[in-house]
Amino acid sequence: MSSNQMSHQKIRGGADLARFILARYSGKVVEVGVGCVPEVALLLAPHLEVLATEKTGRTLGGLSVVEDDIFSPNLDLYRGASLLYSIRPPLEMQIAMGRLAQKVGADVVVRPLVDEVARIPGFSRTLVNEGEARFYLFSPTSSPSSSR
């Protein structure tokens, strides 16, 4: 499959995940490790400030992807975000997202590959079934000092 075809792929439940995010969050949201399927970010972009990150910056389906490494993140990119989300991140990446979310006062949504779901210290984990989308919402167990 060419990279152009991949950029137009859809994920099952992508629109349902986007609807959940739109109903619950405002302002800035960040897709961490956007990969080559930016469907959710593209659905959110007309309504929210969307930042998509990946190890290498590029343009993907008309979306500007910012270069950043979740294991050594540039905090300024994420400040003010109400949500960090990722589609099929490995366990290590989920934990790194949790650490970053604690620093910026954001929730975390993970759409896992099968049942690969981390326990993120300082967050409660809730399985959400929204239409065809199945994902986990991690919410801080204690209120951060910043507001959404």
Secondary structure as the mmCIF struct_conf table of DSSP 4:
data_model
#
loop_
_struct_conf.conf_type_id
_struct_conf.id
_struct_conf.beg_label_comp_id
_struct_conf.beg_label_asym_id
_struct_conf.beg_label_seq_id
_struct_conf.end_label_comp_id
_struct_conf.end_label_asym_id
_struct_conf.end_label_seq_id
HELX_RH_AL_P HELX_RH_AL_P1 SER A 3 SER A 7
TURN_TY1_P TURN_TY1_P1 HIS A 8 HIS A 8
TURN_TY1_P TURN_TY1_P2 ARG A 12 GLY A 13
HELX_RH_AL_P HELX_RH_AL_P2 GLY A 14 ARG A 24
BEND BEND1 GLY A 27 GLY A 27
STRN STRN1 LYS A 28 VAL A 32
BEND BEND2 GLY A 33 GLY A 33
TURN_TY1_P TURN_TY1_P3 GLY A 35 CYS A 36
HELX_RH_AL_P HELX_RH_AL_P3 GLU A 39 LEU A 44
TURN_TY1_P TURN_TY1_P4 ALA A 45 HIS A 47
BEND BEND3 LEU A 48 LEU A 48
STRN STRN2 GLU A 49 GLU A 54
BEND BEND4 LYS A 55 THR A 56
STRN STRN3 ARG A 58 LEU A 60
TURN_TY1_P TURN_TY1_P5 GLY A 61 GLY A 62
STRN STRN4 LEU A 63 GLU A 67
TURN_TY1_P TURN_TY1_P6 ILE A 70 PHE A 71
BEND BEND5 SER A 72 SER A 72
HELX_RH_AL_P HELX_RH_AL_P4 LEU A 75 TYR A 78
TURN_TY1_P TURN_TY1_P7 ARG A 79 GLY A 80
STRN STRN5 ALA A 81 ILE A 87
BEND BEND6 ARG A 88 ARG A 88
HELX_RH_AL_P HELX_RH_AL_P5 LEU A 91 VAL A 104
TURN_TY1_P TURN_TY1_P8 GLY A 105 GLY A 105
STRN STRN6 ASP A 107 ARG A 111
BEND BEND7 LEU A 113 LEU A 113
TURN_TY1_P TURN_TY1_P9 VAL A 114 ASP A 115
HELX_LH_PP_P HELX_LH_PP_P1 ALA A 118 ILE A 120
TURN_TY1_P TURN_TY1_P10 PRO A 121 GLY A 122
STRN STRN7 PHE A 123 GLU A 130
TURN_TY1_P TURN_TY1_P11 GLY A 131 GLU A 132
STRN STRN8 ALA A 133 PRO A 140
BEND BEND8 THR A 141 SER A 142
BEND BEND9 SER A 145 SER A 146
#
